[in-house]
Amino acid sequence: AGRGAGRVRERAERDRPARRPRAPGARGVASVPPRAVAPAEGDAMARTATSQHPARPAAATITATSLVMLNVAAVVSLRGLPAEAEYGLSSAFYYLLAAVCFLAPVAVVAAELASTWPEEGGMFRWVGEAFGSRWGFLAIAMVFVEGCIWFPTVLTFAAVTLAYTGPDARFDERVADDRLFVLAIVLVVFWAATLIALRGASAFARTARWGGIVGTLVPAALLVGLGAAYLLGGEPSRTTLSWGAFVPDLTRLDNIVLAAGIFLFYAGIEVNAVHVRSIRRPERTYPLAILVAALVAVVVLTLGTLTIAVVVPQQDISLTTSLLQAFDHLLAWAGIGWAGPVVAAMLAVGVLAGVTTWVAGPATGLHAVARAGFLPRWFHRTNDRGMATNILLVQALVVTVLSVLFVVMPSVQSAYQLLSQLTVILYLVAYLLMFAAVVVLRRTQPDRPRPYRVPGGRVGVWAVGGLGFVASLLALVTSFAPPGQVAVGSPTTYVVLLVALALVFVALPLLLYRARTPAWRDDSSTFAPFTWQSADGEPHRGGPGAPG
């Protein structure tokens, strides 16, 4: 589930959209600073709140291994592999290009920002430090909204996967086509993930760790290992394996659009940045964990996709079933066809791990921001484990409604395709702000201690941040192109609606920010002031880092 697997345009006429996704924002157990950030910048609402309790060190509830698996679960999704297997060996080129132009910049930029500003808030903190809390609030709002629309698509894959755990293939196929069965699985898995998230950081970290191992890494290793043995055993490849097939024709616009779309397969590697306060030695552990997870993502996605392309004929590739087809074929070839239902069940576990990561992240991060004065007090409520009860409930209700529409009403497929592309655009807005922030903060706060730095000094941060910004901008522009494989009606109407909706969803958080009042702020909030704010929440006039 990883939010991430890429949000490329759908490429199968009858399959439901397979999208990956993505969104950051969560907080761990934070120590209590003497002052809480004010919800306004330089206006009458800026005031101080002193905690009634002494500061305590943050509890290190997430181990380094758990953090790696949280990142892997957020990004790596075997569900998205068939979408790219259609392109054969050239899919490896696209994955590697996206890793260089997008994944690597996101990983090293997030590592620097998270280790330099370990206070709660994640992307809200980073963007807010550079441009002010208005734009930080926009960034985290974009991430939260896109996540809500992503859940039904990934959970539909989980439902279809579970349907194929039975002993009778024909019966399993009928079950997979049963909309009520699919809807029931979607809702049960999502609400289960929500309940796990409500149990706190330790619970969802354990789920991500073991679910990621059992449901992603083990099946991926089995798929790639069997695929290699299949080829070495002299079996024919269903796709051409040559240098000419590896390098696509990048003079064609559709290939450029495809390359930009695959960037989003790696979206979400930064999603767990706001857990740094719950990590042992975060200044060293977080950068290492994110870089290890990035390497695992490249290897699993590239080799897994190629294995499917080798085993399944291009004309038979289906977004929802080809991963299972590849497993069934390889397991039967190896003489262990009985293991097919076991592998299907493991894949469903992997989906649960990824979904749990995404359920907890954006909601918990938004809650930290809400208590600092950016959402009404109703959204501040938490349970005894510190989890954002009401925000998680709202998220669950929205996902439930979208799931019912998506699964039960096939007539909304074109509308859902539009919404899927909209989530890509919203997430990319947040990425553009993040890449711009790392460059600006190197200039405005050059002397701030940075346990991890983007290599290369100022030139390096400009090169890496600039590359990520350009790649995100390219993906953003190409996201407005109508898909050729999914009927969306008039292309002109599609583009106009997409532009209008993007403007609306960008404007709403800005209007909500403008409407905030002093009563929204929780005086016991542990949200630390931004660097450009004084202890009482007022911005330093003309000081470095103050928003323009």
BAVO-562653 format. One record per residue (C-alpha): x, z, y. Coordinates in Angstrom, 1 decimal, padded with zeros to 4 digits. Each point is the difference from the previous one (the first is absolute). Layout:
N
- X; Z; Y
...
***
This chain:
548
- 000.0; 000.0; 000.0
- 002.4; 000.0; 001.8
- -001.4; -000.7; 003.5
- 001.5; -001.4; -000.5
- 000.0; -003.4; -002.2
- -000.1; -002.8; 002.4
- -002.9; -001.1; 001.9
- 000.4; -003.7; -000.5
- -003.0; -002.3; 000.3
- -002.0; -000.1; -003.2
- 001.0; -002.8; -002.3
- -002.6; -000.1; -002.8
- -003.5; -001.5; 000.4
- -001.9; 002.5; -002.1
- 002.1; 003.1; 000.2
- -000.6; 002.8; 002.3
- 002.5; 000.4; 002.8
- 003.1; 001.8; -001.2
- 001.7; 001.8; 002.9
- 002.5; 002.5; 000.4
- 000.4; 002.1; 002.5
- 000.6; 002.3; 001.7
- 000.2; 003.2; 002.5
- 002.2; 002.9; 001.2
- -000.6; 003.3; 001.5
- 000.0; 003.4; -001.7
- 001.6; 003.3; 000.7
- 001.5; 002.7; -002.0
- 000.2; 003.7; 000.6
- 001.3; 000.4; 003.5
- 001.7; 002.8; 001.7
- -001.7; 001.3; 003.1
- 001.6; -000.8; 003.3
- -000.6; 002.2; 003.1
- -001.9; -002.7; 001.8
- -002.5; -002.6; -001.1
- -000.2; -003.5; 001.4
- -002.6; -000.7; 002.6
- -002.4; -002.8; -000.6
- 000.6; -001.6; 003.4
- 003.1; -001.2; 001.7
- 000.5; 001.4; 003.5
- -003.7; 000.7; 000.8
- -002.0; 003.2; 000.4
- -000.5; 000.3; -003.7
- 003.6; 000.8; -000.7
- 000.3; 003.6; -000.9
- 001.7; 002.3; -002.4
- -001.0; 001.7; -003.2
- 002.1; 002.8; -001.5
- -000.4; 000.7; -003.7
- -001.0; 003.5; -000.9
- 002.2; -000.1; -003.0
- 003.8; -000.1; -000.1
- 001.7; -003.2; -001.1
- 000.7; -000.4; -003.7
- 002.2; -002.5; -001.8
- -001.9; -002.8; -001.6
- -000.6; 000.3; -003.7
- 001.9; -002.7; -001.9
- -002.8; -001.1; -002.3
- 001.2; -003.6; -000.7
- 003.1; -000.6; -001.9
- 002.3; -003.0; 000.4
- -001.3; -001.6; -003.2
- -003.6; 000.5; 001.1
- 000.8; -001.6; 003.3
- 001.5; -003.0; -001.6
- -003.1; -000.4; -002.3
- -002.3; 000.6; 003.0
- 001.7; -003.0; 001.7
- -000.1; -002.1; -003.2
- -003.6; 000.8; -000.5
- -000.8; -001.0; 003.6
- 001.7; -003.4; -000.2
- 000.3; -001.2; -003.6
- -003.2; -001.3; -001.6
- 000.0; -002.1; -003.1
- -003.5; -001.0; 000.9
- 001.3; -002.5; 002.6
- 002.5; -001.8; -002.3
- -002.4; -002.8; -001.3
- -000.7; -001.1; 003.6
- 003.7; -001.1; 000.4
- 000.6; -001.0; -003.7
- -001.9; -003.2; 000.8
- 003.0; -001.1; 002.0
- 002.5; 000.3; -002.9
- 003.6; 000.5; 000.7
- -000.4; -000.6; 003.7
- -001.9; 003.4; 000.1
- 003.4; 001.7; -000.5
- 001.3; -001.8; 003.1
- -003.0; 001.2; 002.1
- 000.5; 003.6; -001.3
- 003.7; 000.0; 000.9
- -000.7; -001.6; 003.4
- -002.6; 002.6; 000.7
- 002.3; 002.8; -001.1
- 002.7; -001.1; 002.4
- -002.2; -000.8; 003.0
- -002.6; 002.8; -000.4
- 000.6; 002.6; -002.7
- 003.6; 000.8; 001.0
- -000.8; 000.3; 003.7
- -003.0; 002.2; -000.7
- 002.0; 002.2; -002.4
- 003.0; 000.7; 002.3
- -002.1; 000.3; 003.2
- -002.3; 002.5; -001.7
- 003.0; 001.9; -001.4
- 001.5; 000.4; 003.5
- -003.2; 000.9; 001.7
- -001.2; 002.5; -002.6
- 003.4; 001.7; -000.2
- 000.4; 000.2; 003.8
- -003.6; 001.2; 000.7
- -000.9; 002.1; -003.0
- -003.0; 001.6; 001.8
- -003.4; -000.8; -001.3
- -001.7; -003.2; 001.1
- 001.9; -002.8; -001.7
- -000.7; -003.4; 001.7
- -002.0; 001.8; 002.7
- 003.1; 002.1; 000.8
- 002.4; -002.9; 000.1
- -002.1; -002.4; 002.1
- -001.1; 002.9; 002.2
- 003.6; 001.0; 000.7
- 000.7; -003.6; 001.2
- -003.2; -001.1; 001.7
- -002.2; 003.1; 000.5
- -002.7; 001.6; -002.1
- -002.6; -002.7; 000.8
- 002.0; -002.6; -002.0
- 000.9; 002.4; -002.7
- -003.7; 000.7; -000.5
- -000.7; -003.7; -000.2
- 002.7; -000.4; -002.7
- -001.4; 002.8; -002.3
- -003.6; -001.2; 000.6
- 000.9; -003.5; -001.2
- 001.5; 001.4; -003.1
- -003.0; 002.2; -000.8
- -002.5; -002.8; 000.4
- 001.8; -002.6; -002.1
- 000.3; 002.5; -002.8
- -003.7; 000.5; -000.3
- -000.6; -003.7; -000.5
- 002.9; -000.3; -002.5
- -001.3; 002.5; -002.5
- -002.9; -001.9; -001.6
- 002.2; -003.0; -000.9
- 002.7; 002.0; -001.8
- -002.6; 002.2; -001.8
- -001.8; -003.1; -001.3
- 003.2; -000.9; -001.7
- 000.1; 003.5; -001.6
- -003.5; -000.5; -001.2
- 000.7; -003.4; -001.6
- 003.2; 001.5; -001.6
- -001.9; 002.9; -001.5
- -002.6; -002.4; -001.4
- 002.7; -001.6; -002.2
- 001.0; 003.2; -001.7
- -002.5; -000.5; -002.8
- 000.7; -001.5; -003.5
- -002.4; -003.0; 000.4
- 001.3; -002.6; 002.6
- -003.3; -001.8; 000.3
- -001.9; 003.2; 000.6
- 002.7; 001.2; 002.5
- -000.5; -003.3; 001.9
- -003.7; 000.6; 000.3
- 000.6; 003.6; 001.2
- 002.5; -001.3; 002.6
- -002.7; -002.3; 001.4
- -002.6; 002.8; 000.2
- -000.3; 000.9; 003.7
- -001.4; 003.4; -000.6
- 002.9; 000.9; -002.3
- 002.5; -001.2; 002.6
- -001.8; 001.9; 002.8
- -000.1; 003.2; -002.0
- 003.7; -000.2; -000.8
- 000.9; -000.8; 003.7
- -001.9; 003.0; 001.2
- 001.1; 002.4; -002.7
- 003.7; -000.8; 000.5
- -000.2; 000.1; 003.8
- -001.8; 003.3; 000.1
- 002.4; 001.4; -002.6
- 002.9; -001.0; 002.2
- -001.7; 001.7; 003.0
- -000.5; 003.2; -002.0
- 003.7; -000.1; -001.0
- 001.0; -000.5; 003.7
- -002.1; 003.0; 000.9
- 002.1; 002.2; -002.2
- 003.0; -000.5; 002.2
- 003.4; -001.5; 000.2
- 001.2; 001.3; -003.3
- -002.9; -001.4; -001.9
- 000.1; -003.5; 001.4
- 003.8; -000.1; -000.2
- -000.2; 000.9; -003.8
- -002.6; -002.7; -000.5
- 002.1; -002.6; 001.8
- 003.1; 001.0; -001.9
- -001.4; -000.1; -003.5
- -002.6; -002.6; 000.7
- 002.6; -002.3; 001.5
- 002.3; 000.5; -003.0
- -002.7; -000.4; -002.7
- -002.2; -002.6; 001.8
- 002.6; -002.1; 001.9
- 003.6; 000.3; -001.1
- -000.5; 000.2; -003.8
- -002.5; -002.9; -000.1
- 002.3; -002.0; 002.3
- 003.1; 000.6; -002.1
- -002.1; -000.9; -003.1
- -001.2; -003.2; 001.6
- 003.4; -001.1; 001.2
- 001.8; 001.0; -003.2
- -002.4; -001.8; -002.3
- 000.1; -003.0; 002.3
- 003.8; -000.2; -000.2
- -000.1; 000.4; -003.8
- -002.7; -002.8; -000.1
- 002.3; -002.4; 001.8
- 003.2; 001.0; -001.9
- -001.9; -000.4; -003.2
- -000.4; -003.7; 000.8
- -003.6; 000.0; 001.1
- -001.0; -002.7; 002.6
- -000.5; 001.0; 003.6
- -003.3; -000.9; 001.7
- 001.7; -000.6; 003.3
- 003.1; -002.0; 001.0
- 003.2; 002.0; 000.2
- 002.4; -001.9; 002.2
- 001.6; 000.1; 003.4
- -002.3; -002.6; 001.3
- -003.0; 002.1; -001.0
- 001.5; 003.1; 001.6
- 000.3; -001.3; 003.6
- -003.3; -001.1; 001.4
- -000.5; -002.6; 002.8
- 000.0; 002.1; 003.1
- -000.8; -003.0; 002.2
- -003.6; 000.2; -001.2
- -002.2; 002.3; 002.0
- -001.9; 001.3; -003.0
- 003.2; 001.3; -001.6
- 001.0; 001.7; 003.3
- -003.5; 001.6; 000.0
- 000.5; 001.2; -003.6
- 003.4; 001.4; 000.8
- -001.4; 002.0; 002.9
- -002.9; 001.2; -002.1
- 002.4; 001.4; -002.7
- 001.6; 002.2; 002.7
- -003.0; 002.3; -000.4
- 000.7; 000.5; -003.7
- 002.5; 002.5; 001.2
- -002.2; 001.7; 002.5
- -000.2; 003.8; -000.2
- 003.5; 001.0; -000.8
- -000.1; 002.3; 003.1
- -003.4; 001.5; -001.0
- 001.5; 003.4; -001.1
- 002.2; 000.5; 003.0
- -002.2; 002.8; 001.3
- 000.7; 002.0; -003.2
- 003.5; 000.7; 001.2
- -000.8; 003.6; 001.0
- -000.9; 000.6; -003.7
- 003.3; -001.4; -001.3
- 003.2; 001.8; -000.8
- 002.8; -001.1; 002.4
- -002.2; -002.8; 001.4
- 002.8; -001.4; 002.2
- 001.8; -001.1; -003.2
- -002.7; -000.2; -002.6
- -002.5; -002.2; 001.9
- 002.4; -002.9; 000.8
- 001.3; 000.0; -003.6
- -003.5; 000.1; -001.4
- -001.3; -002.9; 002.1
- 003.0; -002.2; -000.8
- -000.2; 000.7; -003.7
- -003.8; -000.8; 000.1
- 000.7; -003.2; 001.9
- 002.5; -001.2; -002.7
- -002.5; 000.9; -002.8
- -002.7; -001.9; 001.8
- 002.1; -003.2; 000.2
- 001.0; 000.1; -003.6
- -003.4; 000.8; -001.5
- -002.0; -002.5; 002.2
- 002.5; -002.8; -000.5
- 000.6; 000.3; -003.7
- -003.6; 000.9; -000.8
- -001.4; -003.0; 001.7
- 002.5; -002.3; -001.7
- -000.9; 001.4; -003.4
- -003.7; -000.9; 000.6
- 001.0; -003.5; 001.1
- 002.1; -000.5; -003.1
- -002.8; 001.1; -002.4
- -003.3; -001.1; 001.6
- -000.6; -003.7; 000.9
- -000.5; -000.6; 003.7
- -003.5; -001.4; -000.4
- -001.1; 003.1; -002.0
- 001.2; 002.6; 002.5
- -002.7; 002.4; 001.1
- 000.4; 002.7; 002.7
- -001.8; 002.6; -002.0
- 000.9; -000.7; -003.6
- 003.4; -001.9; -000.2
- 002.1; 003.2; 000.0
- -001.9; 001.1; -003.1
- 000.2; -003.5; -001.5
- 003.8; 000.1; 000.4
- 000.2; 003.4; -001.7
- -002.3; -001.0; -002.8
- 002.0; -003.2; -000.7
- 003.4; 001.8; 000.0
- -001.3; 003.0; -002.0
- -001.5; -002.4; -002.6
- 003.3; -001.9; -000.1
- 001.9; 003.2; -000.6
- -002.4; 001.0; -002.8
- -001.4; 003.0; 001.9
- -003.3; -001.5; 001.2
- -001.7; 003.3; -000.7
- 001.8; 001.4; 003.1
- -002.1; -002.1; 002.4
- -002.7; 002.6; 000.7
- 002.7; 002.6; 000.5
- 001.8; -002.1; 002.6
- -003.4; -000.7; 001.8
- -000.6; 003.8; 000.2
- 003.5; 000.6; 001.4
- -000.6; -002.6; 002.7
- -003.2; 001.8; 001.0
- 002.0; 003.2; 000.3
- 002.4; -001.8; 002.3
- -002.9; -001.1; 002.2
- -001.1; 003.6; 000.2
- 003.5; 001.1; 001.1
- 000.1; -002.6; 002.7
- -003.5; 000.6; 001.3
- 000.7; 003.8; 000.2
- 003.1; -000.7; 002.1
- -002.0; -002.0; 002.5
- -003.0; 002.3; 000.0
- 002.1; 002.9; 001.0
- 002.4; -001.7; 002.5
- -002.1; -001.5; 002.8
- -002.6; 002.7; -000.1
- 002.5; 002.9; 000.3
- 002.0; -001.7; 002.7
- -003.1; -000.7; 002.0
- -001.0; 003.6; -000.4
- 003.2; 001.2; 001.6
- -000.6; -002.3; 002.9
- -003.7; 001.1; 000.2
- 001.0; 003.7; 000.4
- 002.3; -000.9; 002.8
- -003.0; -001.1; 002.0
- -000.7; -003.6; -000.9
- -003.2; 000.4; -002.1
- -003.0; 002.3; 000.3
- 000.3; 003.4; -001.6
- -002.3; -000.9; -002.9
- 002.9; -002.1; -001.4
- 002.3; 003.1; 000.2
- -001.4; 001.8; -003.0
- 002.3; 000.7; -002.9
- -000.3; 001.7; -003.4
- 002.1; 003.0; -001.1
- 002.8; -002.4; -001.0
- 000.3; -001.5; 003.4
- -001.6; -003.4; -000.8
- -002.2; -001.9; 002.4
- -003.4; 000.6; -001.6
- -002.3; -001.8; 002.4
- 002.4; -003.0; 000.6
- 000.3; -000.4; -003.7
- -003.7; 000.2; -000.4
- -000.6; -002.7; 002.7
- 002.6; -002.2; -001.7
- -001.7; 000.4; -003.4
- -003.5; -000.8; 001.4
- 001.3; -003.2; 001.7
- 001.8; -001.1; -003.1
- -003.1; 000.7; -002.1
- -002.2; -002.2; 002.2
- 002.6; -002.8; 000.0
- 000.4; 000.2; -003.7
- -003.8; -000.3; -000.6
- -000.1; -003.1; 002.3
- 003.2; -001.5; -001.6
- -000.9; 000.5; -003.6
- -003.8; -000.4; -000.1
- -000.6; -002.7; 002.6
- 002.1; -003.1; -000.8
- -001.5; -001.8; 003.1
- 002.3; 002.1; 002.2
- 003.2; -001.4; -001.5
- 000.8; -002.3; 003.0
- -000.7; 003.0; 002.4
- 002.2; 002.2; -002.0
- 002.8; -002.6; 000.0
- -000.3; 000.1; 003.8
- 000.2; 003.8; 000.0
- 003.0; -000.2; -002.4
- 001.9; -002.2; 002.4
- -001.1; 002.3; 002.9
- 001.8; 003.0; -001.8
- 003.2; -002.1; -000.1
- -000.2; -000.6; 003.7
- -000.7; 003.7; 000.8
- 002.9; 001.2; -002.1
- 002.3; -002.5; 001.6
- -000.9; 001.3; 003.4
- 001.3; 003.4; -001.1
- 003.2; -001.6; -001.4
- 000.7; -001.9; 003.3
- -000.3; 003.3; 001.8
- 002.3; 001.7; -002.5
- 002.8; -002.7; 000.3
- -000.2; 000.0; 003.7
- 000.2; 003.8; 000.1
- 003.3; 000.3; -001.9
- 001.7; -002.3; 002.5
- -001.5; 001.7; 003.0
- 000.9; 003.5; -001.3
- 003.6; -001.0; -000.6
- 000.1; -000.8; 003.8
- -002.0; 002.8; 001.4
- 001.3; 002.8; -002.3
- 003.5; -001.1; -001.0
- 001.4; 003.6; -000.4
- -002.7; 001.3; -002.3
- 001.6; 001.0; -003.4
- -000.8; -002.6; -002.6
- 000.8; 001.1; -003.6
- -000.6; -003.6; -001.1
- 000.6; -003.0; 002.3
- -000.8; -003.6; -000.4
- 003.5; -001.4; -000.7
- 001.9; -002.0; 002.6
- -000.5; 002.1; 003.2
- -002.1; -001.4; 002.8
- 000.6; -003.6; -001.2
- -001.1; 001.0; -003.5
- -003.2; 001.7; 001.2
- -000.9; -003.0; 002.2
- 000.7; -002.4; -002.9
- -002.0; 002.0; -002.6
- -002.8; 001.0; 002.3
- -000.2; -003.5; 001.4
- 000.0; -001.6; -003.4
- -002.9; 002.3; -001.1
- -001.9; -000.7; 003.2
- 000.3; -003.8; -000.3
- -001.0; 000.1; -003.7
- -003.0; 002.2; 000.8
- -001.0; -002.3; 002.9
- 000.3; -003.0; -002.3
- -002.2; 001.6; -002.6
- -002.5; 001.1; 002.7
- -000.3; -003.5; 001.3
- -000.4; -001.7; -003.4
- -002.6; 002.6; -001.0
- -002.5; -001.7; 002.3
- 000.1; -003.2; -002.1
- -003.1; -000.5; -002.2
- 000.8; 000.1; -003.7
- -000.3; -003.2; -001.9
- -001.2; 001.5; -003.3
- -002.8; 002.2; 001.1
- -003.1; -001.4; 001.7
- -000.4; 001.6; 003.4
- -002.4; -002.5; 001.7
- 001.1; -001.6; 003.2
- 003.8; 000.5; 000.6
- -000.6; 000.2; 003.7
- -002.6; 002.7; -000.4
- 002.3; 001.9; -002.4
- 002.9; 000.0; 002.5
- -002.2; 000.9; 002.9
- -001.6; 002.9; -001.9
- 003.4; 001.2; -001.2
- 001.4; 000.0; 003.5
- -003.1; 001.8; 001.4
- 000.1; 002.7; -002.7
- 003.7; 000.5; 000.5
- -000.5; 000.6; 003.7
- -003.0; 002.3; -000.7
- 002.0; 002.2; -002.5
- 003.0; 000.1; 002.4
- -002.2; 000.9; 002.9
- -002.0; 002.8; -001.8
- 002.9; 002.5; -000.4
- 001.1; -000.7; 003.6
- -003.5; 000.8; 001.2
- -000.2; 003.1; -002.2
- 003.4; 001.1; 001.4
- -001.4; -000.4; 003.5
- -003.1; 002.0; -000.8
- 001.8; 003.1; -001.4
- -000.7; 003.4; 001.7
- 001.9; 003.3; 000.1
- -002.6; 001.5; -002.4
- 001.3; -002.3; -002.8
- 003.3; 001.8; -000.1
- 000.7; 002.8; -002.5
- 002.0; 002.7; 001.7
- 001.6; 000.9; -003.3
- 001.2; -003.5; -000.6
- 003.6; -000.1; -001.3
- 000.6; -003.5; 001.4
- 003.2; 000.2; 001.9
- 000.3; -001.6; 003.5
- 001.6; -003.4; 000.4
- 003.6; -000.1; 001.2
- -001.1; -001.4; 003.3
- -002.3; 003.0; 000.5
- 000.9; 003.3; 001.4
- -000.9; 003.3; -001.8
- -003.4; 000.0; 001.8
- -000.9; -003.5; -001.1
- 000.7; -001.7; 003.3
- 002.1; -003.2; -000.1
- 003.4; 000.1; 001.7
- -000.4; -002.2; 002.9
- 002.5; -002.8; -000.3
- 001.7; 001.6; -002.9
- 001.2; -002.0; -002.9
- -002.6; -000.8; -002.6
- -002.9; 000.6; 002.3
- -002.7; -002.6; -000.6
- -000.6; -002.6; 002.6
***
